[in-house]
Amino acid sequence: MTKTIYLTILSTLITLILLTQLISGCNKNMSSGATDYTEGVNQLAKEGKYEDTIEISKHTNKISGITSYTEGVNQLAQEGKYEEAIEWAEGIADEPYLHSEAFTKIASNYAKDGQKEKALEMINRALKSAEKIKDLYDKTLALIKIVDNYIEVDEREKAIEILNRALKTAETMPEIELYEYYRVNALTKIANKYVKLGQKEKALDIINSAIKAAEKIKREENKSSVLIKIADSYIEVKQDDKVLEFLSKAYDIVNKLDDKLAKAEGLKNIAVIYAKSGRYEEAFDIAERTEDEEDEYNTKDSTLAEIADIYAKEGNYDKAINLAEKIRNKYYKVIAFAKIAAVYSEDGQKEKALEMIKRARNIAEGIVNPSERLWAFEDLDIYEKNLDQ
């Protein structure tokens, strides 16, 4: 067997194994991180960088693990079973990323329960694990989650300290196209946290760094994705002209994509950012286009569910409910009402929240597709448990 044939077979096998892991691990809501890693693996395999391909495919297992094991930890903590949650978290001590993720979830639940000292103890454990993470992108994401924990317990100075460390980590990622994509994802997240911590000028500097990194990305699907993230960050710093500029750039790229599903997803993300910026007419126009591109995954309905959530967060509950009613796919109609319920709950309107959950459950009863029906009730269980927090 020649080396070329061997490498071709190896590449194919790696891709098949990775896709199997993603499908089994991520279910209907494949995380954005998993998608990032899949694209990265595919790109490296094409370039013949097979050792790098295998290394990155390992990260996908971590992402799959997060949606299962650490969610189990989170559920135990939500139920007040903290000792059991900690025991579960310690069971993955040899996986620093998962270990850190688990303790951030426990810390968050302690914070919600008003147990600040316990929360700080869990944050310290999460931080110790985060420091052991070798992959710089993973480490950056772990540190950002810890920043959220410090914000939850009102430790602003500590939050800024860890955010500075996350920024430094993001800046030291390798200067290759794959990591430029990851770098933009990380930098936009970091910029948004600086805004939350009252450091708008710092956030603007970081957004500029993200733009420079985005310019190095050649793969159009990835480039459009990061341009949308940059537009979202400009919403946070209230620079409306920049939001429109980067959405326009992203739209021009997405509109030329050959992959119908990729185009539909890109249009969905653009529509959501338009809605977040208050441009609902443009958002709905683009939502209509997603149906033209690829209806198999009900992209239009999932887009409308996101827009309903945005309406609710703005206090426009009537508009949110009316929009949710227009969603044809019953699974996404359930999700829309569940999202509205979550916002009602955050506003302290518990009765309204429970009313929305009841409506969502009634809709779920009518779902014929077994998988969608299962997902709907699983999601509703999670939303309803969160209402009790």
C-alpha positions as CSV (number, residue, x, y, z in Angstrom):
1,M,0.0,0.0,0.0
2,T,1.4,3.4,-1.0
3,K,1.8,6.2,1.5
4,T,-0.8,8.3,-0.3
5,I,-3.4,5.5,-0.2
6,Y,-2.7,4.9,3.4
7,L,-3.1,8.5,4.3
8,T,-6.3,8.8,2.4
9,I,-7.8,5.8,4.2
10,L,-6.6,7.2,7.5
11,S,-8.2,10.5,6.8
12,T,-11.5,8.9,5.9
13,L,-11.5,6.7,9.0
14,I,-10.7,9.7,11.3
15,T,-13.5,11.7,9.7
16,L,-16.0,8.8,10.1
17,I,-15.0,8.2,13.7
18,L,-15.3,11.9,14.5
19,L,-18.7,12.2,12.9
20,T,-20.0,9.2,14.8
21,Q,-18.8,10.7,18.0
22,L,-20.5,14.0,17.2
23,I,-23.8,12.4,16.3
24,S,-23.9,10.2,19.3
25,G,-22.7,12.8,21.7
26,C,-24.4,16.0,20.7
27,N,-27.9,14.9,19.7
28,K,-30.2,17.5,18.2
29,N,-28.4,20.5,19.5
30,M,-24.8,20.1,18.3
31,S,-22.8,22.6,20.3
32,S,-21.0,25.4,18.4
33,G,-17.7,24.1,19.9
34,A,-18.3,20.7,18.4
35,T,-18.9,22.3,15.0
36,D,-15.8,24.3,15.4
37,Y,-13.7,21.2,16.0
38,T,-15.3,19.2,13.2
39,E,-14.4,22.0,10.7
40,G,-10.9,22.1,12.2
41,V,-10.4,18.3,11.9
42,N,-11.6,18.4,8.3
43,Q,-9.3,21.2,7.4
44,L,-6.2,19.6,9.0
45,A,-6.9,16.2,7.4
46,K,-7.1,17.9,4.0
47,E,-3.7,19.4,4.7
48,G,-2.2,16.0,5.6
49,K,-1.7,17.1,9.3
50,Y,-2.9,13.8,10.7
51,E,-1.3,14.0,14.1
52,D,-3.0,17.4,14.6
53,T,-6.2,15.9,13.3
54,I,-6.2,13.1,15.9
55,E,-5.3,15.6,18.7
56,I,-8.2,17.9,17.9
57,S,-10.6,15.1,17.5
58,K,-10.0,14.3,21.2
59,H,-11.5,17.7,22.1
60,T,-14.8,16.7,20.5
61,N,-15.0,13.9,23.1
62,K,-14.7,16.6,25.7
63,I,-17.5,18.6,24.2
64,S,-19.8,15.6,24.1
65,G,-18.8,14.8,27.7
66,I,-19.8,18.4,28.7
67,T,-23.3,17.9,27.5
68,S,-23.8,14.8,29.5
69,Y,-21.5,14.2,32.5
70,T,-21.2,17.8,33.6
71,E,-24.9,18.4,33.0
72,G,-25.5,15.5,35.4
73,V,-23.3,17.3,37.9
74,N,-25.3,20.5,37.4
75,Q,-28.6,18.7,37.9
76,L,-27.5,17.3,41.2
77,A,-26.4,20.7,42.3
78,Q,-29.7,22.2,41.2
79,E,-31.5,19.7,43.4
80,G,-29.3,20.7,46.4
81,K,-27.3,17.4,46.3
82,Y,-24.0,19.2,46.5
83,E,-22.0,16.4,48.1
84,E,-23.0,14.0,45.4
85,A,-22.4,16.6,42.7
86,I,-18.9,17.2,44.0
87,E,-18.3,13.4,44.1
88,W,-19.3,13.2,40.5
89,A,-17.1,16.1,39.6
90,E,-14.1,14.5,41.3
91,G,-14.7,11.4,39.1
92,I,-13.3,13.3,36.1
93,A,-10.2,14.8,37.9
94,D,-8.0,13.4,35.1
95,E,-9.8,15.6,32.5
96,P,-8.9,19.2,33.5
97,Y,-11.4,20.8,31.1
98,L,-14.4,18.7,32.2
99,H,-13.3,18.9,35.8
100,S,-13.1,22.7,35.7
101,E,-16.5,22.9,33.9
102,A,-18.1,20.7,36.5
103,F,-17.0,22.9,39.4
104,T,-18.1,26.1,37.7
105,K,-21.6,24.6,37.5
106,I,-21.5,23.7,41.2
107,A,-20.2,27.1,42.0
108,S,-23.0,28.8,40.0
109,N,-25.6,26.8,41.9
110,Y,-24.1,27.7,45.3
111,A,-24.1,31.4,44.2
112,K,-27.8,31.1,43.3
113,D,-28.5,29.6,46.7
114,G,-26.7,32.6,48.4
115,Q,-23.9,30.4,49.7
116,K,-21.0,32.7,48.7
117,E,-18.2,31.0,50.6
118,K,-19.1,27.6,49.2
119,A,-19.3,29.1,45.8
120,L,-15.8,30.7,46.1
121,E,-14.4,27.3,47.3
122,M,-15.8,25.6,44.1
123,I,-14.5,28.5,42.0
124,N,-11.0,27.9,43.4
125,R,-11.2,24.2,42.5
126,A,-12.4,25.1,39.0
127,L,-9.4,27.5,38.6
128,K,-6.9,24.9,39.7
129,S,-8.1,22.5,37.1
130,A,-8.2,25.3,34.4
131,E,-4.6,26.0,35.0
132,K,-3.8,22.3,34.0
133,I,-5.5,22.6,30.6
134,K,-2.9,22.3,27.9
135,D,-5.0,23.4,24.9
136,L,-5.0,27.2,24.8
137,Y,-8.6,27.5,23.4
138,D,-10.0,25.1,26.0
139,K,-8.1,27.0,28.7
140,T,-9.5,30.3,27.5
141,L,-13.1,29.0,27.5
142,A,-12.6,27.5,31.0
143,L,-11.3,30.8,32.4
144,I,-14.2,32.8,30.9
145,K,-16.6,30.5,32.7
146,I,-14.8,31.2,35.9
147,V,-15.2,34.9,35.2
148,D,-18.9,34.3,35.1
149,N,-18.7,32.6,38.5
150,Y,-16.9,35.6,40.0
151,I,-19.5,38.0,38.6
152,E,-22.3,35.8,40.1
153,V,-20.7,36.2,43.6
154,D,-20.0,39.9,43.1
155,E,-16.2,39.7,43.1
156,R,-15.6,42.2,40.3
157,E,-11.8,42.6,40.9
158,K,-11.3,38.8,40.7
159,A,-13.4,38.6,37.6
160,I,-11.2,41.2,35.9
161,E,-8.1,39.4,37.0
162,I,-9.2,36.1,35.5
163,L,-10.5,37.8,32.4
164,N,-7.1,39.4,31.9
165,R,-5.6,35.9,32.1
166,A,-8.1,34.6,29.6
167,L,-7.2,37.4,27.2
168,K,-3.5,36.6,27.5
169,T,-4.2,32.9,26.9
170,A,-6.2,33.7,23.8
171,E,-3.5,36.0,22.5
172,T,-0.9,33.2,22.7
173,M,-2.8,30.7,20.5
174,P,-0.8,29.5,17.5
175,E,-0.9,31.9,14.5
176,I,-2.5,29.4,12.1
177,E,-5.9,29.8,10.4
178,L,-7.7,27.2,12.5
179,Y,-6.7,28.9,15.7
180,E,-7.5,32.4,14.3
181,Y,-11.1,31.1,14.1
182,Y,-10.9,30.0,17.7
183,R,-9.2,33.2,18.6
184,V,-12.0,35.3,17.3
185,N,-14.6,33.2,19.1
186,A,-12.6,33.6,22.3
187,L,-11.9,37.3,21.9
188,T,-15.5,38.2,21.2
189,K,-16.6,36.4,24.4
190,I,-13.9,38.2,26.4
191,A,-14.9,41.6,24.9
192,N,-18.5,41.0,26.0
193,K,-17.4,40.2,29.6
194,Y,-15.3,43.4,29.7
195,V,-18.4,45.3,28.7
196,K,-20.4,43.6,31.5
197,L,-17.6,44.6,33.9
198,G,-17.8,48.3,32.8
199,Q,-14.7,48.4,30.7
200,K,-16.0,49.4,27.3
201,E,-12.7,50.9,25.9
202,K,-10.9,47.6,26.7
203,A,-13.7,45.7,25.0
204,L,-13.3,47.9,21.9
205,D,-9.6,47.2,21.8
206,I,-10.3,43.5,21.9
207,I,-12.9,43.6,19.2
208,N,-10.3,45.3,17.0
209,S,-7.9,42.4,17.7
210,A,-10.7,40.0,16.8
211,I,-11.2,41.8,13.5
212,K,-7.5,41.5,12.6
213,A,-7.7,37.7,13.4
214,A,-10.8,37.4,11.3
215,E,-9.0,38.9,8.3
216,K,-6.6,35.9,8.3
217,I,-9.5,33.4,7.9
218,K,-9.9,32.1,4.4
219,R,-12.6,29.5,4.7
220,E,-15.8,31.4,4.0
221,E,-18.2,29.6,6.2
222,N,-15.8,30.2,9.2
223,K,-15.2,33.8,8.2
224,S,-18.9,34.6,8.0
225,S,-19.4,33.0,11.4
226,V,-16.8,35.1,13.1
227,L,-18.1,38.3,11.4
228,I,-21.5,37.6,12.9
229,K,-19.9,37.2,16.4
230,I,-18.1,40.5,15.9
231,A,-21.4,42.2,15.0
232,D,-22.9,40.8,18.2
233,S,-20.0,42.3,20.2
234,Y,-20.6,45.7,18.6
235,I,-24.2,45.5,20.0
236,E,-22.7,45.1,23.4
237,V,-20.6,48.3,23.0
238,K,-23.6,50.1,21.4
239,Q,-21.9,50.9,18.0
240,D,-24.9,50.5,15.7
241,D,-23.1,51.4,12.5
242,K,-20.5,48.7,13.1
243,V,-23.2,46.1,13.8
244,L,-24.7,46.8,10.4
245,E,-21.3,46.9,8.7
246,F,-20.3,43.4,9.9
247,L,-23.7,41.9,9.4
248,S,-23.6,43.2,5.8
249,K,-20.1,41.6,5.3
250,A,-21.3,38.3,6.8
251,Y,-24.5,38.4,4.6
252,D,-22.5,38.8,1.4
253,I,-20.4,35.7,2.3
254,V,-23.3,33.6,3.5
255,N,-25.4,34.4,0.4
256,K,-22.7,32.8,-1.8
257,L,-22.3,29.6,0.2
258,D,-23.0,26.4,-1.8
259,D,-23.9,24.3,1.2
260,K,-27.6,24.9,1.7
261,L,-27.7,23.9,5.4
262,A,-24.6,26.1,6.1
263,K,-26.3,29.0,4.2
264,A,-29.5,28.5,6.2
265,E,-27.7,28.4,9.5
266,G,-25.7,31.5,8.6
267,L,-28.9,33.4,7.6
268,K,-30.4,32.3,10.9
269,N,-27.5,33.7,12.9
270,I,-27.6,37.0,11.0
271,A,-31.4,37.3,11.6
272,V,-31.0,36.8,15.3
273,I,-28.4,39.6,15.5
274,Y,-30.6,41.9,13.5
275,A,-33.4,41.2,16.1
276,K,-31.0,41.8,19.0
277,S,-30.2,45.1,17.5
278,G,-33.9,46.0,17.2
279,R,-34.2,45.6,13.4
280,Y,-37.0,43.1,13.4
281,E,-38.2,43.8,9.9
282,E,-34.8,42.7,8.5
283,A,-34.7,39.8,10.9
284,F,-38.0,38.4,9.7
285,D,-37.1,39.0,6.0
286,I,-34.0,36.9,6.5
287,A,-35.9,34.3,8.5
288,E,-38.1,33.8,5.5
289,R,-35.0,33.2,3.3
290,T,-33.8,30.3,5.6
291,E,-36.9,28.4,4.6
292,D,-36.0,28.8,0.9
293,E,-32.5,27.4,1.5
294,E,-33.1,24.3,3.7
295,D,-36.3,23.4,5.4
296,E,-35.3,19.8,6.5
297,Y,-34.0,21.2,9.8
298,N,-36.8,23.7,10.4
299,T,-34.3,26.6,10.4
300,K,-37.0,29.2,10.0
301,D,-38.9,28.0,13.0
302,S,-35.8,27.7,15.2
303,T,-35.0,31.3,14.1
304,L,-38.5,32.5,15.1
305,A,-38.1,30.8,18.5
306,E,-34.9,32.8,19.1
307,I,-36.6,36.0,18.1
308,A,-39.5,35.3,20.4
309,D,-36.9,34.9,23.2
310,I,-35.5,38.4,22.3
311,Y,-38.9,39.9,22.4
312,A,-39.5,38.5,25.8
313,K,-36.2,39.7,27.2
314,E,-37.2,43.2,26.0
315,G,-40.4,42.9,28.0
316,N,-42.5,42.5,24.8
317,Y,-44.3,39.4,26.1
318,D,-47.4,39.8,23.9
319,K,-45.2,40.0,20.7
320,A,-43.2,37.0,22.0
321,I,-46.3,34.9,22.5
322,N,-47.9,35.9,19.2
323,L,-44.7,35.0,17.4
324,A,-44.4,31.6,19.2
325,E,-48.0,30.8,18.2
326,K,-47.0,31.3,14.5
327,I,-44.2,28.7,14.7
328,R,-45.3,25.6,12.7
329,N,-42.8,23.0,13.9
330,K,-44.2,21.8,17.3
331,Y,-40.7,21.1,18.8
332,Y,-39.6,24.7,18.2
333,K,-43.0,26.0,19.3
334,V,-42.3,24.2,22.6
335,I,-38.9,25.7,22.9
336,A,-40.2,29.2,22.2
337,F,-42.8,29.0,25.0
338,A,-40.2,27.5,27.3
339,K,-37.8,30.4,26.6
340,I,-40.6,32.9,27.3
341,A,-41.3,31.0,30.6
342,A,-37.7,31.4,31.6
343,V,-37.8,35.2,31.0
344,Y,-41.0,35.5,33.0
345,S,-39.3,33.6,35.8
346,E,-36.3,35.9,35.8
347,D,-38.8,38.8,36.0
348,G,-40.3,37.3,39.1
349,Q,-43.6,36.4,37.3
350,K,-43.8,32.8,38.5
351,E,-47.4,32.3,37.6
352,K,-46.9,33.5,34.1
353,A,-43.9,31.3,33.8
354,L,-45.8,28.2,34.9
355,E,-48.6,29.1,32.5
356,M,-46.1,29.1,29.6
357,I,-44.6,25.8,30.6
358,K,-48.1,24.3,30.8
359,R,-48.8,25.6,27.2
360,A,-45.5,24.1,26.1
361,R,-46.3,20.7,27.6
362,N,-49.7,20.7,25.9
363,I,-48.0,21.4,22.5
364,A,-45.4,18.7,23.2
365,E,-48.2,16.1,23.7
366,G,-49.1,16.6,20.0
367,I,-45.6,15.9,18.6
368,V,-45.6,12.9,16.4
369,N,-41.9,12.5,15.7
370,P,-40.6,10.3,18.5
371,S,-37.2,12.0,18.7
372,E,-38.6,15.5,18.7
373,R,-41.2,14.5,21.3
374,L,-38.4,13.0,23.6
375,W,-36.3,16.1,23.1
376,A,-39.2,18.4,23.9
377,F,-40.0,16.8,27.2
378,E,-36.3,16.6,28.2
379,D,-35.9,20.3,27.5
380,L,-39.1,21.1,29.3
381,D,-37.9,19.2,32.4
382,I,-34.7,21.3,32.4
383,Y,-36.6,24.6,31.9
384,E,-39.1,23.7,34.7
385,K,-36.3,22.8,37.1
386,N,-34.6,26.1,36.4
387,L,-37.8,27.9,37.3
388,D,-37.4,26.6,40.8
389,Q,-34.0,28.1,41.2
